[in-house]
């Protein structure tokens, strides 16, 4: 129950802050208006009321004053105007109120001396008991005010609430909803995920897989091939077998005949608790990808096995990393680093994208792989790769070991296409952090390259020198060939520097060094220029390759990006110069590329143009794509393109329609050579329904991402366990990390969250802004899960009754402390609420779940006022103490701050229970 003394205390503080705000002349009216009551009733302190104005889950203003009259309850009109932000002006001289309510068309004029009120064109006489003069101002009967505003105002005297109800959303409600949405996209308070409750989903001997399916059918008619019909499908499944995860991908050729099948069984654990003493983070058998090293091995895919204890998100090398993933038919991909476009990947026959050996910069590298579908679908996968002193922690050892047949699927369905790396290959490697600045690595390989088997030994040492990382590597092929490499990553001011030199001798050849190459040297610079208010990332790199046959090569690339309001431009120029030991040098190759992403009105535009500057000037190709919303569930996509080599222009139009259970795409295309094409694309996923064990169909990708089933219930006995008689709560929105889930809980209190990033811990919680009852709050900040592909994890989220904690923060001696940030600590020492003391030291924590708490001064505030953060108070919020009043809370000097350890939640920081 809301207590009137508490609301009155808040109102006094808020009124003190508003003394200087007198733009509404109602303030002067309050002081100068004569006091005479309508009828026989007169204002008296015994009849005074103070309400908390609420609409749904929102609280408005700082309290509404009112009275209990002989004709019901009246409320102060000026308080209502300020709380609801109404454009109404009260004039003390003319004793009139003029303005409008919620809409400029809904004009309102109140004439006290004329005893008239006019709403729009409806003019009526003020009745006895409509308005009373009180010491505060005009006190309007709530029924009269409800009629003027076309809303229902209901006073709840027992809870000191004045509740607003309306058949439509009012302007201030829409404004509050916009504020709530803005809060959801701002950074939220971070938690130590390890300190929060965990929900573990054990592996099973068999778990029915989830399946992502794409089926495409199309027809083509042109002069060369005549008429033809294509039918393709792709199935990607993930589940569990033998207490391990597995995934499988099956794709067909254009005739619908199965062509590729990849199968993998694996376990991944970010906590490194796999395979007993090996303490592995990952092991896999089937179609696997191996690691890469600076001089010898490049990551390849084939049938075999691998095991490692490396961190799940750690790249193979400190200066580069690789990205691989599934690329459905007709899709292409782009790779961005820190907002700058680095590479493109177009659709290929094996249904994968690969960005291999992507350079890393010193510091934080934020990568984003953006996948574009043929009819406007967009998927994004972001990852942050840090490069710094802690690449390998001191005294920590990482290992890996793997063997596989490169280029060969575990189950081959189509023809075998050999590559340069085809054949069985294996290796083992270790890395060791010696201290904060130094680490070493060694590896042993047996590889088959160009049909020849070679054994390699490789070693490296890495050292941090100031703001740079330096790595020196050496390798021998155990047959007389050797190679050496020096690598530097550094930061000079706002410029990032990457330099590399490789020398090879004795015919050394590997995945990294091709035949007849005896030297490779590169230098790259990344800098962000500021042009006015714009930040322009600029990249330039030069690579020089020397060969034993004298055919050396120089390649220089420059790239710049710029954001212009709603348009993002990335331009790239590439110059390649070749040298010949005999005869004239080949002509230079210079090519320019421009990529544009932007929005004009409701249309998202994406364009790419490639122009050859030398040896002959001409456009290579130009493509433009426009995408716009047709409805909430449908999008249009249009394309225009020209290919100079084929002398062919083309145009296409497509629409994608998303249903709950599937998405359907239709497209049509025509070209200047007379060819026409049309196609249909059906995409859907199906898998076990965690709510009832049946099969569910959805347009979300179930097999490639993780799932969570959240159950929200009212924990009446506050034991953290759902009982049969504890009701489930409907229409509660959830959060997944810092993002809001799109689907609220249903009538059974359940909601499914799809598309969770696998093997990355994430907190599933309740979005408190969606709770209609302010006196019901989550018992926990959330529950942490580690999603697995195709697997649903069940999370129970209890709601408990809530109250408030209030007090007054003072110095030792009685002086109030104002503007001090305070934190409310639960029994585990976690900060669950934050507030700030007011001008007289008063503080209030609202929406506090029932329990026992302590109070702490926030770290920065404690340092600023030279006070110990620990406050010797204990607050109990329960049915008997819905408002825990702490009274005067004394902050002591900082003699014990050095031993308080206030920066992190701990047992010594937790309140005494």
C-alpha positions, 0 to 999 in steps of 0.5 A: 500500500502506498503511504501518504506521508511518503508521497507528502515527503516527495511532494515537499521536495518537488515543490521546493525545486519548483519555486522559481518556475512561475511561467504558468500564472497559476502559481500567483493565483494560488497566493492571491485568490480569495478564499470562498467555497461553493456551497457550505463546504470550506477547506480544512486540513482534516479533509486534505488529501495527497494523491499519486497520479497514475495511468497504467504502469506510469506515474505522473508528476510529484503528487496531486493535492486534493480534498474530501468535500461534501460532494466527493473528492476534488483535486487541484487543477494546477497540479493536474495541469503540471502533472499531465503537461496540459497547455492550459493557462490560469489567470488570477486577474480575470479568474479564467482558465484557457487552453486545450486538452490533449488536442488543439481542437479540444479547447477549454475555457473556464470563466469563474466570474461568469460561472461558465465553462466552454469545451469546444462549442459546448457552453455550460454553466458551472454547477454547485460543487464543480470548483472550490476555492482552497488555499492551494488554488482551484480544486475541481471535482474529479467527476467534473474534471473527468467530463472535461477531459473525456477520461475516467479519474478514479480516486483510491483513498485507501492507497492514495492513488488517483488513477486515469483511464482512457479508451485511447492513448493520451499524448503524455502516455505516448511520450512516456512510451517513447521515453521507455523505448529510448531507455531500452536502446541505451547501455544498461547497467552491466552485471558480472554474469558469473554472480547471477543465477545460472540455468544449465540445460544438460546434454541428452543422449538424443535431442530431436534436432531443429531444422532450417529449410530453404526451398527455391524453384525458378524458371529461366528462358534465354537464347543460349540455354532455351527454357529450363526449370531449377529446383534447389533446397538446403536443410540445416539441422542441429540437435544432440546425440550421444550427449554431444551437439551435432549439426548437418547441412544437406544441399541439392543441385539445380535438379533437386538431387542431393549434392553436399552433405556435411555432418559434425558432432562436437562439444563447446564449453566456454568454461573449459571443462571438457574431456577431464584433465584436457580441460578443453573448450571445444572438440569436434569430429566430422566436417571440421576446420583446423587452425592457422599459423603465421608461416605454415598452416592455413585453416581448411575444412575437411573430415577429421577431428580437432580438440583445443582449450583456446577461448571460444572467441579467440582468433588463431593468430594475434594479428589476423582472424578468419570468419566462416559460416553458412551462406544460403543459395543466392545470398552474399556477404560483407565484412566490416571492421570498426564500421569500415568495409573490408571484404565481399563474399558472393554466393558459391557452390558449397554454400559457405562464406569465408573471410580468411586471414582478416588483419587485426588492429591493435586495440578493439576490433569490432567485426560485423558480417552482414548477409544479404538475401536475394529478396531483401533479407538481412542478417548480422553477426557482430564480434569484438576481437581485442588485440593487446597485452592480454592476448595470452594471459601470463602462466596460461597455456593453450593447446590445439591438436587436429587431423583431417582430410582437407576438401573431403566431406565426411559423407560425399554425395557429389563429385570430388573436386581436389584443391591445392591442400587436398589430402590428409593433414594434421598438427599439434600446437601450444602457446604459453604466456610467460608474463604480462608482455611475453608469450611463446608458441610452437607447432608441428605439422604434417601437410600434403600440398600439391600432392607432396607430403611435407613436415614442418616445425614452427615457433614464435615469440611475441612481445609487447613493446610500449603501444605495440605488439611484435612477433618473430616467427621461424619455420623449417620444412625439415627438408632444408627449406626455412622461412622467417617472419616479423610482424608488428601491430602498433598505435601511434597517436590516432594511427594504427600501424601494421607491418609484416616481412616474410623471407623464404629460402631453400624452396620453402613452400607451405599453405602460407607461402606459394611456390617460387615466392621468397619474400613478402613485405607489407605495410598498412596504416589506418587513420581516422580523419576529422573533416568538420563534424565528420569522422572519415576512416582511411586505410592504405596498405602496400604489399610487395612480393618477390619471386625466384622467377623474377615475376615480382608484384606490387599491390597498393590499396586505399580505402575510405569511408564516410557517413553523410546523414543517411548515406554511408559511402566506402570507396576503394582504389587498387593498383597492381604493378607486375615486374618481369625479369625478361621482356617488358613489364605487364601493364598496370592494373588499376581498379576503383570500387564504390559501395553505397548504403543509405536511405531515402524516405522509406527506401533503403538503397544499396549500390556497388560500382566497379570501374577499371582505370587501367589498362583501359578505362571502362565500367566493369559492373554497376548494381543498385538495390532498393528495399522498402516496406510494403507492410508490417510483414512484407518488403519489396526489393528492386534491382538494376545492374549492368555488366560490361563484359557481357554487355548486359543490363538486368532488372529484377523485382521481388517481394518477401512476405513473412508469416508466423510459420514461414516466409515466402518470396516471389521474384521476376527478372528481365535482361537486355539480351532477352532473357527472363526469369522468375522464382519462388523461395520458401524459408521456414524452420521447425523443431521441438516446441519447448512449451508442449513437446510437439513440433512448431513451425516458425520463420525464425532460424531455429537450427543456427541459433539458440532458444530460451523458454521463459516462464514468468510467475508470481512467487507469493511465498518468495522461495524461488520455486514455482508452486502449483498454486502460483499463477503465471503472469501474462503480457510481460516483456523480456530482455535478452542481454541488452535487447528486448525480446519481441514477444511478450508472455502469453496467457500461460506466462510463457514466451520463446526467445529465438535467435540467441548467439550460441555459446555466449552467456546471456542474461534473460530477464524481465523488462520492468517497464512492461509491468502494469503493477508497480508494486510487483517486481522481478525477484532477480536481475535475470538468469544467465544461460549459455545457448546451444544451436537448436536447443531450448533452455527453460528459464523461470523468472519469479515476480514478487511483491515490492515496496520502498526503502526511504531514509535521509543521508546525513553527515556525522553531526547532522548536516544533510548530504545532497546529490549523493548516488546510492545503491541498494544491495541484496543479500548477495551484495549485488546492486539492485537499485540506484537513486540519489539523495535530494537537497535535504538528504532524503532518498527513496528506492522504489519498486524494491522486491520483498527481502532484506537489503543494505545501502551503499554509497556509490564508488565515485560519490564516496570518493567525491565526499570523502566518505566510507561507502559502507552504511550501517543500515539494514532494510526489511521490505515485506508485508508488514513493512512495505515501506522500510523507513530507515530514518537518519542514515549517518555517513562516516569519514573515509578512514576504512575506505582503503579496506572496504573494497566497495568497488565490487560486490562481495561478502564484506560489502553485503548487508548484515542479515 
